[in-house]
C-alpha cells in the first residue's frame, strides 16, 4: 500500500482513498438496506411493501426539504465557531424537527387526494401522527448527520446509520411476527422507530464524548447567515435526491402500490451502480476546491474511473436484472426486470450530471447549477410520468433515460470545456518561441 501511495501524487491518493471510504460506507448501509427490504418482502405482501416504500420515500424527501440549507452552515461554521456549536446544533435540530413535522402532517392530510392507495396515511389520527413523527425524525437525522460532518466525526455518522439499519430490521421482524391492532403501517413504523432510537443513541454519544460544549439553547439568530449560497447548495442537494424520492410516490399515484414495490427494488439495485460516480465526483469537489489548477487533470481520472465502473455495472444489470430482482420474489422480477436494465443505462448521463455539478460548485456558480438541476429534475419526473402512463414501469425507465440523455447533451459541453481547456494565443506564442 505504501509503495502505491509513493507512486501517486497527494491529490490522486486523496481521491482514491476517500472514494473507497465513501463506497465502503455506502456498501455497509446498502447491505443493511437490502436485508431489511428482503425481510419486508418475505413477511408482508407486495401491496404493503409498495405502500411502505412510497411512504418512506415521501418521508425522506420531506425531511430533506425541512433541512432548509442548514447543512451548509454546519460544514462551514462549526469548525470556525466551536464555542457556538451547542446552540447552533440545538437550534437547527429544533427548526428542522418543526418544519419537517408540519410538512409531514400536511402531506398525510393531502395523501388521499393524491391517490387512494395513499389514504392509509390519514386513515386514523394515529397514522397521521406516525407519519408526521417519522418525517420530523428524518429531518433531524439529516441535520445531525450534517453536524457530525461539520465536527469531522464521520465515524459517528456511520455508526448512527448502522444502528438505524440494525434496529429497524429487528423491529420489522417483530412486527412481522406479532400483529398489533392499532399499527396500520408496520414497515413505515419500524423505520420511524429505528430513526428515533438511533437519534437517542447519537445524542447520548454527544453527551458522553463532550463533542460540543453547552449552552444548548435555542437562538434563531444563529441561522441568519444562511444566505444565498447555503440556499443554492440546499437546492442542489435536494434536486439530486428528488427523482429517487419522488418517483416511488408517482408510481403509486399513476399505477399502483404493487408496481411501486417492484420499482423501488429496481431503484435500490441501480443506485449501487450510480454510487461510484457520486462518490468520485464528491471527492473531486473537495479536491478541486483546494486547488482549481489540478481540476482538469483529476477530472480525467474520475471520468475514466466512473465510465469504467458504469460500463461494468450497466452490463451486469443487462445480464443479471432478473436474477437480482428474483431475490425479493418472482413477481418483482417479472414486473421490473426491463425497468432495471434500462435504468442502468442512465449511469453515463448521471456521470456527466455529477461532474457538471462538481464543476459549478468548485467555481462558485451554485445559482446556475441550482437552476439547471431544478429544470433537470422537472424533466426527469415529467418524462418518467409520461412514460408510466404509456407503458408502465418500462415506459417510466425509458422516459427517465431520455431525460438523462437530454441533460447530458446540455451539461456535457461544460464538462468538456474544463476537461480540455483552450490554450490562449499568448500561450501558443510562448510555446512557439
WOQUI-V29491 format. One record per pair of residues at least 12 apart in sequence whose C-alpha atoms are under 7 Angstrom apart, sorted by the first residue. I is the first residue (numbers start at 1). J is the second residue. D is the distance in whole Angstrom. If there is no record, write none. Layout:
BEGIN
i->I j->J d->D
i->I j->J d->D
END
This chain:
BEGIN
i->11 j->287 d->7
i->15 j->283 d->6
i->15 j->284 d->7
i->18 j->283 d->7
i->19 j->279 d->5
i->19 j->280 d->6
i->19 j->283 d->6
i->22 j->279 d->6
i->23 j->275 d->7
i->23 j->276 d->7
i->23 j->279 d->7
i->25 j->158 d->7
i->29 j->161 d->7
i->29 j->162 d->6
i->29 j->165 d->7
i->32 j->165 d->6
i->33 j->165 d->7
i->36 j->169 d->5
i->38 j->328 d->5
i->41 j->328 d->6
i->43 j->176 d->6
i->46 j->258 d->5
i->46 j->261 d->6
i->47 j->257 d->5
i->47 j->258 d->5
i->49 j->261 d->6
i->50 j->257 d->4
i->50 j->258 d->5
i->50 j->259 d->7
i->50 j->260 d->5
i->50 j->261 d->4
i->51 j->257 d->5
i->52 j->187 d->6
i->52 j->188 d->5
i->53 j->261 d->7
i->53 j->264 d->7
i->54 j->248 d->5
i->54 j->249 d->5
i->54 j->252 d->7
i->54 j->260 d->7
i->55 j->188 d->7
i->56 j->188 d->6
i->57 j->245 d->5
i->57 j->246 d->7
i->57 j->248 d->7
i->58 j->245 d->6
i->58 j->246 d->7
i->58 j->249 d->7
i->59 j->134 d->7
i->59 j->135 d->5
i->59 j->138 d->7
i->60 j->135 d->7
i->60 j->138 d->6
i->61 j->242 d->7
i->61 j->245 d->6
i->62 j->100 d->6
i->62 j->103 d->7
i->62 j->104 d->7
i->62 j->135 d->7
i->63 j->100 d->5
i->63 j->135 d->5
i->63 j->136 d->7
i->63 j->138 d->5
i->63 j->139 d->4
i->64 j->139 d->6
i->64 j->238 d->7
i->66 j->96 d->5
i->66 j->99 d->5
i->66 j->100 d->5
i->66 j->139 d->6
i->67 j->96 d->6
i->67 j->139 d->6
i->67 j->143 d->6
i->68 j->234 d->7
i->69 j->230 d->5
i->69 j->231 d->5
i->69 j->233 d->7
i->69 j->234 d->5
i->70 j->92 d->7
i->71 j->143 d->6
i->71 j->146 d->5
i->72 j->230 d->5
i->73 j->226 d->6
i->73 j->230 d->7
i->74 j->146 d->6
i->74 j->147 d->5
i->74 j->150 d->5
i->75 j->146 d->7
i->75 j->147 d->7
i->75 j->149 d->6
i->75 j->150 d->4
i->76 j->150 d->7
i->78 j->150 d->6
i->78 j->151 d->6
i->79 j->150 d->6
i->79 j->151 d->6
i->83 j->213 d->7
i->85 j->212 d->6
i->85 j->213 d->7
i->86 j->212 d->6
i->86 j->213 d->6
i->86 j->214 d->5
i->86 j->215 d->6
i->86 j->216 d->5
i->87 j->215 d->6
i->87 j->216 d->5
i->87 j->217 d->5
i->87 j->218 d->6
i->87 j->219 d->7
i->88 j->222 d->6
i->90 j->216 d->6
i->90 j->217 d->6
i->90 j->218 d->6
i->91 j->218 d->5
i->91 j->219 d->6
i->91 j->220 d->6
i->93 j->140 d->5
i->93 j->143 d->6
i->96 j->139 d->6
i->96 j->140 d->6
i->97 j->136 d->5
i->97 j->137 d->7
i->97 j->139 d->6
i->97 j->140 d->6
i->98 j->136 d->7
i->100 j->135 d->6
i->100 j->136 d->5
i->100 j->139 d->6
i->101 j->132 d->5
i->101 j->133 d->6
i->101 j->135 d->6
i->101 j->136 d->4
i->104 j->131 d->7
i->104 j->132 d->5
i->104 j->135 d->6
i->105 j->128 d->6
i->105 j->132 d->5
i->108 j->121 d->5
i->108 j->122 d->5
i->108 j->128 d->6
i->108 j->131 d->7
i->109 j->122 d->6
i->114 j->253 d->6
i->115 j->253 d->5
i->117 j->252 d->7
i->117 j->257 d->7
i->127 j->184 d->7
i->130 j->189 d->7
i->134 j->192 d->5
i->137 j->195 d->6
i->137 j->196 d->6
i->138 j->195 d->7
i->141 j->199 d->7
i->145 j->157 d->6
i->160 j->198 d->6
i->160 j->202 d->6
i->163 j->198 d->6
i->164 j->194 d->5
i->164 j->195 d->6
i->164 j->198 d->5
i->167 j->194 d->5
i->168 j->190 d->5
i->168 j->191 d->5
i->168 j->193 d->7
i->168 j->194 d->4
i->171 j->190 d->5
i->172 j->187 d->6
i->172 j->190 d->5
i->232 j->366 d->6
i->232 j->367 d->6
i->232 j->370 d->6
i->233 j->366 d->7
i->235 j->370 d->6
i->236 j->369 d->7
i->236 j->370 d->5
i->236 j->373 d->7
i->239 j->373 d->6
i->239 j->374 d->6
i->239 j->377 d->6
i->243 j->377 d->6
i->243 j->381 d->7
i->248 j->260 d->6
i->248 j->264 d->6
i->262 j->332 d->5
i->262 j->335 d->6
i->262 j->336 d->6
i->263 j->336 d->6
i->266 j->336 d->7
i->266 j->340 d->5
i->270 j->340 d->7
i->270 j->343 d->7
i->270 j->344 d->6
i->273 j->310 d->6
i->273 j->313 d->5
i->274 j->347 d->6
i->276 j->306 d->6
i->277 j->306 d->5
i->277 j->351 d->6
i->278 j->354 d->7
i->280 j->302 d->6
i->281 j->302 d->7
i->281 j->354 d->6
i->281 j->355 d->6
i->281 j->358 d->6
i->285 j->358 d->5
i->285 j->362 d->6
i->288 j->362 d->6
i->289 j->362 d->5
i->296 j->418 d->6
i->296 j->419 d->5
i->299 j->419 d->7
i->300 j->419 d->7
i->306 j->351 d->7
i->307 j->348 d->7
i->310 j->347 d->6
i->310 j->348 d->7
i->314 j->344 d->5
i->314 j->345 d->6
i->317 j->341 d->6
i->317 j->344 d->6
i->318 j->341 d->5
i->321 j->337 d->5
i->321 j->340 d->6
i->321 j->341 d->6
i->322 j->337 d->5
i->325 j->337 d->7
i->336 j->393 d->7
i->338 j->394 d->6
i->339 j->393 d->6
i->339 j->394 d->5
i->339 j->397 d->5
i->342 j->397 d->6
i->342 j->398 d->7
i->343 j->397 d->6
i->343 j->401 d->7
i->346 j->401 d->6
i->346 j->404 d->6
i->349 j->404 d->5
i->349 j->405 d->6
i->349 j->408 d->5
i->350 j->404 d->7
i->352 j->408 d->6
i->352 j->411 d->7
i->352 j->412 d->6
i->353 j->408 d->6
i->353 j->411 d->7
i->355 j->415 d->7
i->356 j->411 d->6
i->356 j->414 d->7
i->356 j->415 d->6
i->357 j->369 d->6
i->376 j->407 d->6
i->379 j->403 d->6
i->380 j->400 d->5
i->380 j->403 d->5
i->380 j->404 d->7
i->383 j->399 d->5
i->383 j->400 d->6
i->383 j->403 d->7
i->384 j->396 d->4
i->384 j->397 d->7
i->384 j->399 d->4
i->384 j->400 d->5
i->386 j->399 d->7
i->387 j->399 d->5
END
